[in-house]
Amino acid sequence: MESVTPVKKQPMPGPENQEPHITETESISPWKEAFWQLRKNKLAIVGLFIIIFFIMIAIFAPFLTSYSYQTLNAADRLQGPSAQYWFGTDDLGRDIFTRIVYGARISLMVGFFAVTGALIFGSFLGILAGYFGRWVDMLISRIFDIMLAFPSILLAIAIVAILGPSLQNALIAIAIINVPIFGRLVRSKVISIRQEEYIMAAKAQGMKNGRILFHHVLPNSLAPIIVQATLGFGTAILEAAALGFLGLGAQPPTPEWGRMLSDSRQYIQSAPWTVLFPGLSIMLVVLGFNMIGDGLRDALDPKMKN
Amino acid sequence: MISYTIRRLLMLIPVLIGMSLITFSIIHLIPGNPAQTILGEQATPQAIEQLEEQLGLNEPYFVQYGNYMMGLLQGDLGTSLRTKASISSEIWPYLAATIELTIFAMVFAVIVGVNAGIISAWKQNSLFDYTSMLIALIGVSMPIFWLGLLEQWIFAQNLGWLPAFGRGNPRDPVETVTNFYLLDSIINGRPDQLWTSFKHLILPGVALGTIPMAIIARMTRSSMLEVLRSDYIRTVEAKGSHTLSVVYRHGFKNAVIPVLTVVGLQTGTLLGGAILTETIFSWPGVGRYVYEAIGNRDYPVIQSGIIVIATIFVFINLIVDLLYTYIDPRIKY
């Protein structure tokens, strides 16, 4: 049986407006069903393998290479890919394969912490706005509007300009610019859930606000948040690489992929591998997260099931 | 419609005030002293103090903000610390360069993206569908600065087909009227310069347009798929219309709203996001202008530059919202 959600004024169908209908009457849990859907999606599985591959690389970095990512070796600068240096060497004679492998740690870490940070603050503000409504909603929603009124990379650059260029500050900036994205999503979910009958029932039984929020509202808004977080991982990695490329993120000798690109762009003609491999790594990781995110969206959104 | 437009314009006021307040606060929080920056390292404390007084830097925070806003409302964006020129007059060539690049990128993105999306939906699960959606997926995952570098390497350095840097030939500069080079070379009656300017736009335009192209293609496809399943499309087909004309004439008309949303959002994003493309292609745009100002600690330029870009962004979104009602009369506010 499908539950009927009240029709709201929706000028445009967008991913954030589509609600999964999770009904209690089905014999299998909706999460299990979503998992089956996901398993059928080949792209999502490929994406999952890409991400697992990069996570393994990041974890086992020291075992994959005998070089150090920061030892300079002037004699072997700008060497092409060979059995000795799989991906060649950069202008300072450092092994690019080693730097890519250690760079996976940085990119995944940035993605993880930026998304987690944005998720925590965004959910908190979104729940406050959606659940309490009135002036709380007005205030928080306007703040989100204003933050989203800035092109995100520009806001990130401005924040890094205050904090000073470093990997950590780039991470903070990326988390901040992503807060309203999660915040709005959570708010819209909370508002639609708040009108459901089981929330009214919980209220009628005298349940406290906090308990309703954590036991009913949050679990029921989880699906779109998971999708957004997965896609956000990729975006955060791209944004960190962009800041690194502009010299506002990781500082040398940190093997951050974006920074590696900007440091070697002048050698693209004589040593294209210095530019090829870091860019390819960024693209693959982001592609992996986008594939999983798309697959999750299809799996968790019943509207796509046909 | 008119009352809705007015209401939306009024709603912009708090957003614009909030934006200027945030930007103003950010600039204030940036470590460093503008007076020190102007006078240099060897300045005496007295000179610095005098200049601070002159610039109103000793005033309370809100008085400074009020003064800045008063200037802003009169079209005064302040004075650049580095060039000592008025930002209002200085910013236009940069802004025009970015707008020209953005429009070019968007035209590219819409033409390729919309058509790829429509054909993918029409031939769902075909080889074309799979290929174009895979390209679109790679497109949204691509770091555009990397794409730009590869473009330069292949098309400028190796094949020598297209120029890699700048807006035109520096030895034969375009005589500026509007600062849109394509327009200016037409006004000046210089087809050779029109061709040169166009060639300079291609590489950065494609780099900048790739992400929106991919997003538009995906959005068009999914929106078209929904429409193509509807009853009225079946009716038209039953009446014996040729399929491709059905797809373009009846289908896309009804699938256009979500596509339009994406186009609007992406146009705004491009204006601000052009900074990376501008860096790679030495494009003298407004993103570059602001970015260099950060390096030079040119506070008024950073502040006004961000406010100008964000204001344009807000207005583009408003125009897109208003266009909905025009394109789809079913939407009523």
Boltz contact constraints between the chains, C-beta under 6 A:
constraints:
  - contact:
      token1: [A, 11]
      token2: [B, 331]
      max_distance: 6.0
  - contact:
      token1: [A, 12]
      token2: [B, 257]
      max_distance: 6.0
  - contact:
      token1: [A, 12]
      token2: [B, 258]
      max_distance: 6.0
  - contact:
      token1: [A, 12]
      token2: [B, 261]
      max_distance: 6.0
  - contact:
      token1: [A, 145]
      token2: [B, 15]
      max_distance: 6.0
  - contact:
      token1: [A, 146]
      token2: [B, 15]
      max_distance: 6.0
  - contact:
      token1: [A, 146]
      token2: [B, 18]
      max_distance: 6.0
  - contact:
      token1: [A, 146]
      token2: [B, 19]
      max_distance: 6.0
  - contact:
      token1: [A, 149]
      token2: [B, 15]
      max_distance: 6.0
  - contact:
      token1: [A, 149]
      token2: [B, 19]
      max_distance: 6.0
  - contact:
      token1: [A, 149]
      token2: [B, 310]
      max_distance: 6.0
  - contact:
      token1: [A, 149]
      token2: [B, 314]
      max_distance: 6.0
  - contact:
      token1: [A, 150]
      token2: [B, 310]
      max_distance: 6.0
  - contact:
      token1: [A, 151]
      token2: [B, 269]
      max_distance: 6.0
  - contact:
      token1: [A, 151]
      token2: [B, 272]
      max_distance: 6.0
  - contact:
      token1: [A, 151]
      token2: [B, 273]
      max_distance: 6.0
  - contact:
      token1: [A, 151]
      token2: [B, 313]
      max_distance: 6.0
  - contact:
      token1: [A, 153]
      token2: [B, 273]
      max_distance: 6.0
  - contact:
      token1: [A, 154]
      token2: [B, 272]
      max_distance: 6.0
  - contact:
      token1: [A, 158]
      token2: [B, 26]
      max_distance: 6.0
  - contact:
      token1: [A, 161]
      token2: [B, 30]
      max_distance: 6.0
  - contact:
      token1: [A, 161]
      token2: [B, 294]
      max_distance: 6.0
  - contact:
      token1: [A, 162]
      token2: [B, 29]
      max_distance: 6.0
  - contact:
      token1: [A, 162]
      token2: [B, 30]
      max_distance: 6.0
  - contact:
      token1: [A, 238]
      token2: [B, 143]
      max_distance: 6.0
  - contact:
      token1: [A, 241]
      token2: [B, 143]
      max_distance: 6.0
  - contact:
      token1: [A, 242]
      token2: [B, 276]
      max_distance: 6.0
  - contact:
      token1: [A, 245]
      token2: [B, 145]
      max_distance: 6.0
  - contact:
      token1: [A, 265]
      token2: [B, 149]
      max_distance: 6.0
  - contact:
      token1: [A, 268]
      token2: [B, 153]
      max_distance: 6.0
  - contact:
      token1: [A, 269]
      token2: [B, 157]
      max_distance: 6.0
  - contact:
      token1: [A, 275]
      token2: [B, 149]
      max_distance: 6.0
  - contact:
      token1: [A, 279]
      token2: [B, 146]
      max_distance: 6.0
  - contact:
      token1: [A, 282]
      token2: [B, 143]
      max_distance: 6.0
  - contact:
      token1: [A, 283]
      token2: [B, 141]
      max_distance: 6.0
  - contact:
      token1: [A, 283]
      token2: [B, 142]
      max_distance: 6.0
  - contact:
      token1: [A, 286]
      token2: [B, 141]
      max_distance: 6.0
  - contact:
      token1: [A, 287]
      token2: [B, 141]
      max_distance: 6.0
  - contact:
      token1: [A, 290]
      token2: [B, 141]
      max_distance: 6.0
